Amino acid sequence: MKSSAGHPRTRTSVFITGLICMIVCTGSGCFLKPDSRKKQSDQAAEKRVTIGFSIDTFIIERWRRDCDIFRDTARALGADVIVQNAGNDQEAQCSQIQYLIDRGVDVLVIVPKNADALTAVVQRARSKGIPVVSYDRLIRNADVSLYLTIDSRQVGFLMAEALLRLRPKGAYYCIYGAEEDYNMALIDTGVRDALDGRPVSVQFKYYTTDWNYDLSYRKMSELLELNLIPDAVICGNDAVAESVLKALSEHRLGTTVPVVGQDADIAACQRIAAGTQAATVYKPITELAQKAATYAYLLASGVPAAELDGVTESIDNGAKRVPAVFLAPVLVTSGNIDDVIVDSGFHSREDVYRNGK
């Protein structure tokens, strides 16, 4: 698999074809340290694996893509996947995870709505010997088996760096996503790292409750009505960026205030191509979802996280040092959008340039 440090590899069918060959030849050996390969092959042959996938919402565009890639990869490995969508409801997510536990899944993969709300239900899973994978967002204060994510601190650093090139001094606003999403704290750390020592101040910081984009739009509109105009805006994702740009446009500020987001949603890429959004951050979600499905399959087959090839880092989640995999994000601007987005197949040229240039 191509490293996330280079051009992102995003064609799922190519990966899955190779993955099936890998399974036949090595029993998923490319994802195992050499001395673990035979043991895993024997364990995996004993039964068919069932993966429980709990996601907090599909309202964010990228989660649908993550889920599809995850499911395709797991099925190629011979695993069944039960997906539960909590509809952005914390209590519903806890209930759905308990349902998956009661169904007897072999491993849980969770995208948490609230980083601090799953301690009890994760403990119930672990008490039954079910490994728990924290996907993209860190589950805090819980006995998590493995954490796979994009480096969110680097995401924040890249967003701030992009704006520093355009507005090297002045007042920035940070309009983030939901505060209970721990990635927002990590992004904010990256932003502060990039701005440290620079003639820039974060004049306003706002967390968008439940990722409700009407709220981010209203907050930006309120600030502009008070004639509090920033020099640049860092947004929690591309949908938040869209709401901020809408408010700016309605106040006839248009492209005078550069705005950045993350996720490389198709609408954001179109705005970058048309010159209305300054930048986004591509996150190699295809690689992330493929790795998560494969590692979940191996964990369910009895392989400890410490024996998974590529798991070389860890993070403190408040309860333990969790083995972790961090993939590298890539800044996307009008200067490299063809290389990073189009040539990789993440979005087609026709779709990216639908609105201009």
VOPAGU-2260 file (C-alpha; in pm, 1 decimal, decimal comma):
REM VOPAGU-2260
SITE   aa  ch    i         X         Y         Z
SITE  MET   A    0       0,0       0,0       0,0
SITE  LYS   A    1     124,5     343,1     -90,3
SITE  SER   A    2     230,3     561,6     198,9
SITE  SER   A    3       7,2     851,4     290,4
SITE  ALA   A    4     308,8    1077,1     268,3
SITE  GLY   A    5     297,7    1059,3    -112,0
SITE  HIS   A    6       2,7    1080,1    -349,5
SITE  PRO   A    7    -305,9     928,3    -183,0
SITE  ARG   A    8    -414,2     592,0    -313,4
SITE  THR   A    9    -791,9     594,9    -325,7
SITE  ARG   A   10    -912,7     334,8    -572,9
SITE  THR   A   11   -1081,7      81,5    -348,8
SITE  SER   A   12   -1125,9    -185,1    -615,7
SITE  VAL   A   13    -751,5    -196,8    -682,9
SITE  PHE   A   14    -679,0    -237,2    -313,3
SITE  ILE   A   15    -941,3    -506,4    -260,4
SITE  THR   A   16    -818,7    -709,9    -556,8
SITE  GLY   A   17    -469,0    -704,1    -410,4
SITE  LEU   A   18    -605,2    -773,6     -66,0
SITE  ILE   A   19    -784,8   -1087,6    -181,3
SITE  CYS   A   20    -460,7   -1211,6    -337,8
SITE  MET   A   21    -282,4   -1130,3     -14,3
SITE  ILE   A   22    -533,2   -1332,0     186,7
SITE  VAL   A   23    -495,2   -1633,1     -37,2
SITE  CYS   A   24    -116,6   -1620,0     -26,9
SITE  THR   A   25     -36,3   -1499,5     323,1
SITE  GLY   A   26    -344,7   -1486,3     545,3
SITE  SER   A   27    -331,8   -1105,4     567,6
SITE  GLY   A   28      37,8   -1133,4     637,9
SITE  CYS   A   29     125,8    -789,5     505,7
SITE  PHE   A   30     -46,3    -643,0     810,5
SITE  LEU   A   31     131,6    -870,3    1058,0
SITE  LYS   A   32     477,3    -883,1    1199,5
SITE  PRO   A   33     652,9   -1188,3    1050,9
SITE  ASP   A   34     642,7   -1410,6    1358,9
SITE  SER   A   35     263,4   -1368,8    1388,2
SITE  ARG   A   36     155,2   -1468,6    1037,5
SITE  LYS   A   37     110,5   -1843,5    1077,7
SITE  LYS   A   38     -65,5   -1804,9    1411,4
SITE  GLN   A   39    -316,0   -1560,3    1263,7
SITE  SER   A   40    -383,5   -1780,6     964,2
SITE  ASP   A   41    -470,4   -2072,4    1189,4
SITE  GLN   A   42    -692,1   -1857,1    1413,1
SITE  ALA   A   43    -877,4   -1691,2    1125,1
SITE  ALA   A   44    -963,5   -2027,5     975,9
SITE  GLU   A   45   -1159,0   -2129,2    1285,2
SITE  LYS   A   46   -1471,3   -1915,2    1223,8
SITE  ARG   A   47   -1620,7   -1635,3    1017,4
SITE  VAL   A   48   -1559,3   -1294,7    1172,5
SITE  THR   A   49   -1842,3   -1048,5    1241,7
SITE  ILE   A   50   -1749,5    -682,3    1281,7
SITE  GLY   A   51   -1977,8    -433,5    1453,1
SITE  PHE   A   52   -1935,9     -82,7    1310,2
SITE  SER   A   53   -2090,7     199,0    1515,9
SITE  ILE   A   54   -2089,9     544,4    1357,5
SITE  ASP   A   55   -2230,4     857,0    1513,8
SITE  THR   A   56   -2386,2    1002,5    1196,2
SITE  PHE   A   57   -2384,8     998,2     816,9
SITE  ILE   A   58   -2463,4    1369,5     794,5
SITE  ILE   A   59   -2095,9    1441,0     723,4
SITE  GLU   A   60   -2022,7    1347,6     360,1
SITE  ARG   A   61   -1699,4    1162,0     423,9
SITE  TRP   A   62   -1850,9     911,9     669,7
SITE  ARG   A   63   -2053,9     747,4     392,4
SITE  ARG   A   64   -1735,4     695,8     193,9
SITE  ASP   A   65   -1547,2     561,5     497,7
SITE  CYS   A   66   -1824,6     313,7     572,2
SITE  ASP   A   67   -1850,9     187,2     213,7
SITE  ILE   A   68   -1475,2     131,4     186,6
SITE  PHE   A   69   -1462,1     -33,4     528,6
SITE  ARG   A   70   -1746,6    -268,8     439,4
SITE  ASP   A   71   -1600,8    -361,3     100,2
SITE  THR   A   72   -1260,2    -436,4     252,3
SITE  ALA   A   73   -1403,4    -643,1     537,8
SITE  ARG   A   74   -1619,8    -845,8     301,5
SITE  ALA   A   75   -1318,5    -910,6      79,6
SITE  LEU   A   76   -1150,7   -1056,0     387,5
SITE  GLY   A   77   -1449,0   -1284,8     443,6
SITE  ALA   A   78   -1596,2   -1090,1     736,1
SITE  ASP   A   79   -1954,6    -982,8     795,4
SITE  VAL   A   80   -2021,7    -620,6     897,1
SITE  ILE   A   81   -2317,4    -493,2    1100,9
SITE  VAL   A   82   -2343,4    -113,0    1071,2
SITE  GLN   A   83   -2528,5      98,4    1326,2
SITE  ASN   A   84   -2589,5     471,3    1263,6
SITE  ALA   A   85   -2668,4     666,3    1581,4
SITE  GLY   A   86   -2812,1     966,7    1399,5
SITE  ASN   A   87   -2597,8    1210,0    1598,3
SITE  ASP   A   88   -2752,3    1087,9    1925,4
SITE  GLN   A   89   -2520,2     998,1    2212,1
SITE  GLU   A   90   -2769,0     776,3    2397,7
SITE  ALA   A   91   -2864,1     599,5    2076,4
SITE  GLN   A   92   -2499,2     521,7    2008,3
SITE  CYS   A   93   -2452,6     364,5    2352,5
SITE  SER   A   94   -2766,9     154,7    2300,1
SITE  GLN   A   95   -2656,7      46,8    1953,7
SITE  ILE   A   96   -2312,4     -56,4    2077,5
SITE  GLN   A   97   -2480,3    -264,2    2347,8
SITE  TYR   A   98   -2696,0    -421,0    2076,1
SITE  LEU   A   99   -2382,5    -516,0    1883,5
SITE  ILE   A  100   -2232,8    -667,0    2198,8
SITE  ASP   A  101   -2551,2    -867,0    2254,8
SITE  ARG   A  102   -2538,7    -984,5    1891,4
SITE  GLY   A  103   -2202,7   -1141,4    1972,6
SITE  VAL   A  104   -1982,3    -948,4    1730,3
SITE  ASP   A  105   -1615,0   -1044,1    1734,4
SITE  VAL   A  106   -1482,1    -687,0    1727,6
SITE  LEU   A  107   -1625,0    -335,9    1755,2
SITE  VAL   A  108   -1518,2     -38,6    1543,4
SITE  ILE   A  109   -1653,5     290,2    1676,9
SITE  VAL   A  110   -1668,9     646,6    1547,5
SITE  PRO   A  111   -1775,4     816,5    1873,2
SITE  LYS   A  112   -2012,2    1110,9    1890,6
SITE  ASN   A  113   -1883,2    1203,9    2235,1
SITE  ALA   A  114   -1524,6    1110,9    2317,9
SITE  ASP   A  115   -1600,0    1086,0    2691,0
SITE  ALA   A  116   -1936,4     907,3    2688,9
SITE  LEU   A  117   -1847,5     547,6    2604,7
SITE  THR   A  118   -1642,7     431,5    2904,3
SITE  ALA   A  119   -1910,0     198,9    3045,6
SITE  VAL   A  120   -2022,8      37,2    2722,3
SITE  VAL   A  121   -1663,2     -16,2    2606,3
SITE  GLN   A  122   -1590,0    -183,7    2939,4
SITE  ARG   A  123   -1886,0    -417,5    2885,4
SITE  ALA   A  124   -1745,4    -511,6    2547,0
SITE  ARG   A  125   -1397,4    -569,1    2683,0
SITE  SER   A  126   -1532,6    -781,5    2969,8
SITE  LYS   A  127   -1668,9   -1016,8    2703,5
SITE  GLY   A  128   -1333,1   -1028,5    2528,9
SITE  ILE   A  129   -1441,3    -808,6    2236,9
SITE  PRO   A  130   -1161,6    -586,2    2100,9
SITE  VAL   A  131   -1259,9    -221,2    2048,3
SITE  VAL   A  132   -1115,5      -7,7    1768,8
SITE  SER   A  133   -1153,0     370,1    1797,0
SITE  TYR   A  134   -1191,5     496,6    1440,4
SITE  ASP   A  135   -1077,6     846,9    1343,6
SITE  ARG   A  136   -1197,7    1001,4    1672,3
SITE  LEU   A  137   -1037,1     896,9    1999,4
SITE  ILE   A  138   -1256,9     733,8    2263,6
SITE  ARG   A  139   -1131,5     870,7    2592,4
SITE  ASN   A  140   -1110,9     712,2    2938,6
SITE  ALA   A  141   -1185,5     362,9    2809,7
SITE  ASP   A  142   -1004,6      33,8    2748,7
SITE  VAL   A  143    -962,1      80,2    2374,0
SITE  SER   A  144    -763,3    -186,6    2188,9
SITE  LEU   A  145    -648,7      21,3    1891,0
SITE  TYR   A  146    -686,1     374,0    1754,7
SITE  LEU   A  147    -663,8     456,0    1382,7
SITE  THR   A  148    -684,2     812,9    1262,4
SITE  ILE   A  149    -550,6    1092,5    1049,0
SITE  ASP   A  150    -302,0    1311,7    1235,9
SITE  SER   A  151    -545,7    1583,2    1347,4
SITE  ARG   A  152    -275,5    1803,9    1497,5
SITE  GLN   A  153    -111,9    1810,2    1156,1
SITE  VAL   A  154    -449,9    1890,4     997,5
SITE  GLY   A  155    -473,1    2200,7    1216,6
SITE  PHE   A  156    -112,7    2292,9    1146,7
SITE  LEU   A  157    -165,2    2266,8     770,3
SITE  MET   A  158    -481,3    2477,7     776,9
SITE  ALA   A  159    -312,6    2753,7     975,2
SITE  GLU   A  160      -2,0    2740,7     756,5
SITE  ALA   A  161    -212,9    2782,4     444,3
SITE  LEU   A  162    -373,0    3096,4     585,6
SITE  LEU   A  163     -40,5    3237,2     704,7
SITE  ARG   A  164      76,8    3240,8     343,6
SITE  LEU   A  165    -229,2    3448,0     250,0
SITE  ARG   A  166    -273,5    3655,8     565,4
SITE  PRO   A  167      56,0    3654,8     757,6
SITE  LYS   A  168     -77,6    3886,8    1026,4
SITE  GLY   A  169    -405,4    3997,8    1176,4
SITE  ALA   A  170    -709,9    3848,0    1345,7
SITE  TYR   A  171    -817,1    3487,7    1279,6
SITE  TYR   A  172   -1144,3    3319,9    1371,4
SITE  CYS   A  173   -1169,0    2947,7    1444,9
SITE  ILE   A  174   -1515,9    2806,5    1377,4
SITE  TYR   A  175   -1477,4    2442,6    1479,1
SITE  GLY   A  176   -1709,6    2143,2    1488,2
SITE  ALA   A  177   -1861,0    1979,5    1795,9
SITE  GLU   A  178   -1655,0    2027,2    2111,3
SITE  GLU   A  179   -1711,2    1665,6    2220,6
SITE  ASP   A  180   -1525,8    1553,5    1906,3
SITE  TYR   A  181   -1173,3    1517,6    2046,8
SITE  ASN   A  182   -1027,3    1579,3    1701,7
SITE  MET   A  183   -1128,2    1943,2    1741,4
SITE  ALA   A  184    -899,1    1974,5    2044,1
SITE  LEU   A  185    -615,7    1815,3    1846,9
SITE  ILE   A  186    -677,5    2042,8    1547,7
SITE  ASP   A  187    -676,3    2345,3    1776,1
SITE  THR   A  188    -341,1    2234,1    1916,7
SITE  GLY   A  189    -200,9    2216,3    1564,0
SITE  VAL   A  190    -339,3    2560,3    1481,8
SITE  ARG   A  191    -178,4    2709,4    1791,8
SITE  ASP   A  192     152,9    2541,2    1707,8
SITE  ALA   A  193     152,1    2696,6    1360,1
SITE  LEU   A  194      56,5    3042,4    1486,3
SITE  ASP   A  195     301,8    3044,7    1775,2
SITE  GLY   A  196     531,7    3345,2    1748,2
SITE  ARG   A  197     351,4    3486,0    1444,2
SITE  PRO   A  198     183,0    3829,4    1437,1
SITE  VAL   A  199    -158,9    3663,1    1436,0
SITE  SER   A  200    -414,9    3636,4    1713,7
SITE  VAL   A  201    -718,3    3409,0    1736,3
SITE  GLN   A  202    -980,6    3670,3    1817,9
SITE  PHE   A  203   -1274,9    3432,1    1830,4
SITE  LYS   A  204   -1322,4    3058,1    1877,5
SITE  TYR   A  205   -1655,7    2880,0    1840,4
SITE  TYR   A  206   -1759,7    2514,4    1865,7
SITE  THR   A  207   -2056,7    2411,8    1651,5
SITE  THR   A  208   -2293,3    2204,2    1864,4
SITE  ASP   A  209   -2378,0    1867,6    1706,8
SITE  TRP   A  210   -2207,1    1978,7    1385,2
SITE  ASN   A  211   -2519,4    2184,1    1316,1
SITE  TYR   A  212   -2413,9    2399,4    1022,1
SITE  ASP   A  213   -2704,1    2640,2    1072,5
SITE  LEU   A  214   -2540,1    2733,4    1402,7
SITE  SER   A  215   -2200,1    2803,4    1247,7
SITE  TYR   A  216   -2370,4    3011,7     978,4
SITE  ARG   A  217   -2567,9    3209,2    1236,6
SITE  LYS   A  218   -2264,1    3271,1    1455,7
SITE  MET   A  219   -2058,2    3397,5    1162,7
SITE  SER   A  220   -2347,3    3616,6    1051,3
SITE  GLU   A  221   -2383,1    3763,1    1403,4
SITE  LEU   A  222   -2015,4    3856,9    1411,9
SITE  LEU   A  223   -2031,0    4020,9    1071,8
SITE  GLU   A  224   -2346,9    4213,5    1167,6
SITE  LEU   A  225   -2139,7    4361,6    1450,8
SITE  ASN   A  226   -1875,8    4457,8    1192,3
SITE  LEU   A  227   -1631,3    4211,3    1351,2
SITE  ILE   A  228   -1456,7    4106,8    1032,5
SITE  PRO   A  229   -1168,9    3858,3    1054,8
SITE  ASP   A  230    -862,8    3846,1     834,9
SITE  ALA   A  231    -903,5    3469,0     791,5
SITE  VAL   A  232   -1118,5    3179,7     916,7
SITE  ILE   A  233   -1019,4    2823,2    1009,0
SITE  CYS   A  234   -1313,7    2583,6    1001,1
SITE  GLY   A  235   -1379,0    2246,6    1163,4
SITE  ASN   A  236   -1456,9    2085,0     828,2
SITE  ASP   A  237   -1559,8    2177,0     475,9
SITE  ALA   A  238   -1931,3    2190,5     558,4
SITE  VAL   A  239   -1860,3    2442,8     834,6
SITE  ALA   A  240   -1647,6    2632,1     581,6
SITE  GLU   A  241   -1944,3    2638,3     342,5
SITE  SER   A  242   -2166,8    2791,6     610,9
SITE  VAL   A  243   -1901,8    3054,4     691,2
SITE  LEU   A  244   -1855,7    3139,8     323,6
SITE  LYS   A  245   -2231,5    3177,5     285,9
SITE  ALA   A  246   -2235,6    3434,5     566,4
SITE  LEU   A  247   -1936,7    3618,9     419,1
SITE  SER   A  248   -2097,1    3627,3      75,0
SITE  GLU   A  249   -2422,1    3766,6     213,4
SITE  HIS   A  250   -2222,8    4048,3     371,2
SITE  ARG   A  251   -2046,2    4122,0      41,9
SITE  LEU   A  252   -1712,2    4001,6     169,1
SITE  GLY   A  253   -1693,9    3709,9     -74,0
SITE  THR   A  254   -1335,5    3601,0    -127,4
SITE  THR   A  255   -1182,6    3891,3      64,8
SITE  VAL   A  256   -1156,8    3670,4     375,1
SITE  PRO   A  257    -973,3    3341,7     305,6
SITE  VAL   A  258   -1140,4    3033,6     455,6
SITE  VAL   A  259    -999,2    2682,2     501,5
SITE  GLY   A  260   -1160,0    2353,4     599,1
SITE  GLN   A  261   -1083,5    1983,4     596,1
SITE  ASP   A  262   -1206,0    1656,2     438,3
SITE  ALA   A  263   -1175,9    1754,9      68,9
SITE  ASP   A  264   -1552,3    1720,0      17,7
SITE  ILE   A  265   -1652,5    1753,8    -345,0
SITE  ALA   A  266   -1826,2    2088,1    -280,2
SITE  ALA   A  267   -1509,5    2223,4    -115,4
SITE  CYS   A  268   -1294,2    2106,8    -403,7
SITE  GLN   A  269   -1531,9    2280,4    -643,0
SITE  ARG   A  270   -1502,7    2600,6    -438,9
SITE  ILE   A  271   -1123,1    2578,4    -445,1
SITE  ALA   A  272   -1127,8    2527,9    -822,0
SITE  ALA   A  273   -1360,5    2826,2    -857,3
SITE  GLY   A  274   -1148,5    3040,2    -622,6
SITE  THR   A  275   -1399,4    3087,3    -339,8
SITE  GLN   A  276   -1237,2    2863,5     -74,5
SITE  ALA   A  277    -867,0    2901,5      -3,9
SITE  ALA   A  278    -783,0    2542,5      86,1
SITE  THR   A  279    -894,2    2214,5     234,2
SITE  VAL   A  280    -707,5    1920,9     385,4
SITE  TYR   A  281    -723,5    1584,9     214,7
SITE  LYS   A  282    -732,5    1299,8     462,9
SITE  PRO   A  283    -645,4     956,2     319,7
SITE  ILE   A  284    -972,4     800,9     430,9
SITE  THR   A  285    -952,1     517,5     180,2
SITE  GLU   A  286    -629,0     395,9     335,3
SITE  LEU   A  287    -765,9     460,3     682,8
SITE  ALA   A  288   -1084,0     258,8     624,3
SITE  GLN   A  289    -892,9     -25,2     456,7
SITE  LYS   A  290    -644,3     -47,3     741,7
SITE  ALA   A  291    -920,0     -30,4    1001,5
SITE  ALA   A  292   -1114,2    -314,5     842,1
SITE  THR   A  293    -804,2    -528,6     810,1
SITE  TYR   A  294    -680,9    -463,4    1163,3
SITE  ALA   A  295   -1030,4    -521,7    1303,0
SITE  TYR   A  296   -1041,0    -855,9    1123,3
SITE  LEU   A  297    -704,1    -952,6    1267,9
SITE  LEU   A  298    -793,7    -841,3    1620,5
SITE  ALA   A  299   -1112,9   -1046,3    1597,9
SITE  SER   A  300    -901,2   -1340,3    1489,2
SITE  GLY   A  301    -702,1   -1321,1    1810,6
SITE  VAL   A  302    -399,5   -1119,8    1702,9
SITE  PRO   A  303    -284,7    -866,2    1967,7
SITE  ALA   A  304    -251,1    -503,8    1856,4
SITE  ALA   A  305     120,1    -517,6    1940,9
SITE  GLU   A  306     169,9    -777,7    1666,6
SITE  LEU   A  307       6,6    -572,4    1391,2
SITE  ASP   A  308     259,3    -438,7    1144,0
SITE  GLY   A  309     256,9     -60,6    1123,3
SITE  VAL   A  310     122,0      -5,2    1474,3
SITE  THR   A  311     425,9     175,6    1609,7
SITE  GLU   A  312     279,8     466,3    1806,2
SITE  SER   A  313      47,7     515,7    2101,0
SITE  ILE   A  314    -168,0     785,5    2258,9
SITE  ASP   A  315    -285,6     846,2    2613,8
SITE  ASN   A  316    -667,2     839,3    2619,7
SITE  GLY   A  317    -689,1     902,5    2993,0
SITE  ALA   A  318    -719,5     534,6    3082,4
SITE  LYS   A  319    -416,2     381,7    2909,2
SITE  ARG   A  320    -163,0     416,8    2632,8
SITE  VAL   A  321    -360,3     302,0    2330,1
SITE  PRO   A  322    -169,0     150,5    2034,9
SITE  ALA   A  323    -223,0     390,6    1746,3
SITE  VAL   A  324    -182,3     445,5    1373,3
SITE  PHE   A  325    -160,1     804,4    1246,1
SITE  LEU   A  326    -186,6     871,8     871,4
SITE  ALA   A  327     -56,1    1194,6     720,3
SITE  PRO   A  328    -296,1    1456,2     578,8
SITE  VAL   A  329    -224,2    1662,8     266,0
SITE  LEU   A  330    -304,8    2031,3     213,6
SITE  VAL   A  331    -509,1    2094,6    -101,8
SITE  THR   A  332    -502,8    2428,3    -283,9
SITE  SER   A  333    -573,1    2538,7    -639,8
SITE  GLY   A  334    -205,1    2471,1    -709,3
SITE  ASN   A  335    -211,0    2097,6    -634,2
SITE  ILE   A  336    -576,2    1995,5    -655,9
SITE  ASP   A  337    -522,2    1807,6    -983,4
SITE  ASP   A  338    -230,4    1613,3    -839,8
SITE  VAL   A  339    -381,9    1527,9    -501,9
SITE  ILE   A  340    -754,4    1499,6    -577,9
SITE  VAL   A  341    -807,3    1436,7    -948,5
SITE  ASP   A  342    -506,8    1222,0   -1041,1
SITE  SER   A  343    -560,3    1002,0    -734,1
SITE  GLY   A  344    -922,0     936,8    -829,6
SITE  PHE   A  345   -1061,7    1081,3    -506,1
SITE  HIS   A  346   -1291,5    1303,0    -715,4
SITE  SER   A  347   -1321,9    1319,0   -1093,1
SITE  ARG   A  348   -1198,8    1615,6   -1296,9
SITE  GLU   A  349   -1550,0    1667,5   -1430,3
SITE  ASP   A  350   -1692,1    1695,0   -1079,2
SITE  VAL   A  351   -1415,6    1916,6    -941,9
SITE  TYR   A  352   -1434,7    2169,7   -1224,9
SITE  ARG   A  353   -1811,3    2162,6   -1265,2
SITE  ASN   A  354   -1845,4    2521,1   -1137,5
SITE  GLY   A  355   -1557,4    2690,6   -1313,9
SITE  LYS   A  356   -1189,3    2704,6   -1416,9
